[in-house]
Amino acid sequence: MATGRAPQAAAGPVLRRADDTGGDGEGLGEGAVGLAPPTPPPGISPSRARLTVAVLCYINLLNYMDRFTVAGVLPDIEAFFSIGDSSSGLLQTVFISSYMVLAPVFGYLGDRHSRKRLLCLGIALWSAVTLASSFVPRERFWALLVARALVGVGEASYSTVAPTLIADLFAGADRSRMLGCFYLAVPLGSGLGYIAGAKVKEAAADWHWALRVTPGLGVVAVVLLFVVVKEPPRGAVERPLDAPLHYTSWATDLRALATNRSFVLSTLGFTAVAFVTGALALWAPAFLYRSRLASGAREPCAEPRGCHADESLIFGALTCVTGVLGVGAGVELSRRLRPVTPRADPLLCAAGLLGSAPFLFLAVVCARATVLLTYIFIFVGETLLSLNWAIVADILLYVVVPTRRSTAEALQIVVSHLLGDAGSPYLIGVISDRLRRGAPDSFLAAARSLEHALLLCAFAGALGGGFFLATALFLEGDRRRAQLDAQRMLPAEDGDDGEIVVPQRGRPTKVPVSSVLI
């Protein structure tokens, strides 16, 4: 815009139409109305805002390292506790179940109380419980399950709150880039979890030490939160700072989110992503190891503690690399395609899932025939699957008003985990065990049963792609309504009922809402 920042700041957030890019490179489509991206809120410098995001990225890295360290040493846990595939799958299922059950509680608290304190409490809890879980004796497998469930409680506080802090520090293309950095921690942390688990176990000759890495790093995270992070006001980059937020009841929030079609459909699409990633995270290294045994490419382990360390390291490295490539490519493609079509984000997510499905299918069916091709298919499939991590988070933040974002994050966590990775590891384990029932006890039977169970991932990915295609049909209207609602949710001043600020002839001008809600 040609007008200076001073009048805009005085008048509040300035709305713009699709042909006014506002410098962020985002077009919102015909007739759409969007917010011009402001600087970080007063009292928080741009460097402090970026440093805050860096701290949140570090904690998210630890979050996913902690989740997948267990998968990196899964055969050792099975041998130590003398459990089968079904019980192994429960380790991830109980963690995700508690995580999703407590997410709505922390979502409600995150919309109404200090988010910084919630983060510190959650990180301290998950670090303490993770450390305690490394001392569970072999006859107390149930205690390990309880510990993993408590870790989910701690992580629920973080995952529902952290993205909303980023949303209140940045807007427009800057927000997309920061979310991209934040969600790079998902594949990096997952991959490092495999690698750290395998390497620490190898160095210490004891898998228990693999669970003692992240707790110490968690203490550092709490200190950084206290020292570095300054919590911004909610909706700080989308409303006048002197205007109080108007909160609605939790029931009203839930009803509003349930009727937000873009939020509902993108959540279902992300559920498919969670289903696939949860199943692969736990079972891919074990499947690759069994496939190599069945093909004769590897000798059986004489000592269970040394089993499938190579597969964990390779799969962990692939997860890191493909995640960085996928998340980075997703953010950049989204930035470039938004001016072309306002539906770019859900279409990119759909393309990623639909494209990954055949490669994951081929990776599973070719595992016993050729290891090299299997890893190539995994590389391509996981890269395409990772396209959507930051994009899905961005969709949620721009189709939901600021006072409901933590609740929306919580609901997305509940649905995506309840129907996704809470059950997929256990489901794959149960199918594998059922398929092996009555079959001869051989390496080939073990590999085949897990192969057939993992084929379910490819079909889940294709279904998720369909949900994102449906999201594209409603995105423009839901985004426009969220932006207008963010203005109208502020208590009206005398003589200002039903008016918002829009640019007219280069100046911010108050006009009736009905004149822009077309």
Residue, then its C-alpha position, 0 to 999 in steps of 0.5 A: m500500500a501507499t499509505g504509511r504504517a503510522p495511520q494503519a497502526a492507529a486505525g487497527p489492522v487494515l484489510r485488503r483485497a486480493d489484488d493488493t498483495g501488501g508485500d507478502g506475496e499472498g493472493l486470496g482470490e476473487g473478492a477475498v479480504g485479508l490482513a496486511p502483515p504487521t510487524p511483531p507486537p510492540g514490546i517484542s523486537p523482530s530479533r526476539a520474535r525469531l529467537t522465540v521461534a528458534v526456542l520453540c523449534y528446539i523444543n519441538l525437536l526434543n518432542y519428536m526425538d522423545r517419541f521415536t527413540v522407543a521405535g529405534v530400540l523396539p527389538d531390544i524392548e521386545a526382547f527385554f520384556s518378552i513381548g510380541d508385536s501387539s504389545s509393542g504396538l501398545l507403547q505408541t498407542v497408549f502414548i498417543s491416546s493420553y496425548m489426544v485425551l488431554a489435548p482439549v484440556f490444554g487447548y481450553l487452557g491455552d486460549r485463556h491462561s498463560r501459554k508460557r507457564l503451560l509450556c514449562l509445566g508440560i516439558a518438565l513433566w515429560s522430561a521427568v517421566t521419560l527419565a523414570s521410564s528408563f528404570v522400569p524392571r523387566e517384570r513391570f511392562w505395565a509400568l512402562l506403558v503407564a510412563r509412556a501415557l504420562v509422557g503424552v500428558g506432558e507433550a499435549s500441553y506443548s503441541t496445542v500451544a506452541p503454534t499459536l505463539i508463532a501465529d501471534l508473532f508473525a502474519g502472512a508469508d512470514r508466518s508461513r516461513m516460521l511455521g515451516c521452520f517449526y515443523l522441520a523439527v518433526p522429521l528431524g526429531s523423528g529421524l534423530g530419535y531413531i539415530a540417537g536410540a540406536k547409537v546411544k544403545e550401541a555406545a552404552a551396550d544398554w537400550h535403557w540409556a537411549l531413554r535418558v538423552t532427551p530428559g537432560l535436554g528438556v531441562v535446557a528447554v525449560v531454562l530457555l523458555f524462562v529466559v528467552v520467550k516473551e508471550p505476545p497478546r493473543g491475536a496481536v498481529e490481527r487486531p488493535l492492541d488496545a481492544p479487548l478480545h471477546y471470548t465465547s463459551w467452550a461449547t460455542d467454540l466447538r460448534a463454530l469449529a464443527t461447522n468450519r468445513s475447511f478445518v474439519l476436512s483438512t483435519l481428516g486429511f491430516t488424520a491420514v498423514a498421522f495414520v501413515t507416519g505413526a505406522l511407519a515410525l514404529w514398524a518400518p525398521a523392524f519390517l526392513y530387518r525382517s525382509r532382509l532376513a527373509s531374502g537372505a541378505r542378512e544373518p540372524c542376530a545372535e544377540p537381540r540387542g544388536c538387531h536392526a540397528d542398521e535399519s533404524l539408522i538408515f530409516g532415521a537418516l531418510t526421515c531427516v532428509t526427506g522431512v527437510l526436503g518435503v517441509g521446505a518444498g511445501v512451504e516454498l511451493s505454497r508461497r509461489l502458488r498462492p498468488v496463482t490460486p487461493r486454493a494452493d495449500p489444500l491442493l498441495c497437501a492432496a498432491g503430496l498424499l496422493g503422490s506418496a501412496p504408490f511409492l509407499f506401496l512399492a516400497v513395501v512389496c519390493a522390500r524382499a526383492t531389492v533393498l536399494l529400490t525399497y529405500i528409493f521408494i521410501f525416500v520419494g514417498e516420505t518426501l511427498l508425505s512431508l509436504n503438508w506438515a507446515i501447510v496444514a498448520d497454516i490452514l488452521l491458523y488462517v481459517v480459525v479466529p485467534t481466540r479459538r486457535s488452541t482449541a482448534e489445535a487440540l481438536q485436530i490433535v484428538v481427531s488425527h490421533l484418535l483415528g490416526d497414529a493412536g491406533s495404526p501401530y497397534l492395528i498393524g501389529v494385530i494384523s501382522d500377528r493374525l496373519r502369522r497365526g497358523a503359519p510356520d515359524s520362519f523369517l519369510a512368514a514374519a516378513r510377509s505378515l508385516e508386509h501385508a499389514l503395512l499395505l494399509c498405509a498406502f490406502a490411507g494416504a490416498l483417502g487423505g488426499g481426497f479429504f484435502l481435495a474437498t478442503a479446496l472447495f471451501l477454503e476461500g469462504d472459510r478464510r474470508r469469514a475467519q478474517l471478518d470474524a476476527q474484526r467483529m469479535l471485538p466489542a463494538e465501540d459507540g457509533d461503530d457497530g457493524e463496521i470494519v476498516v478497509p483500504q479505500r483510495g489509499r486510506p484506511t476507511k471504516v465501512p459496514v461489514s455487509s459491504v465487504l461480506i459478499 
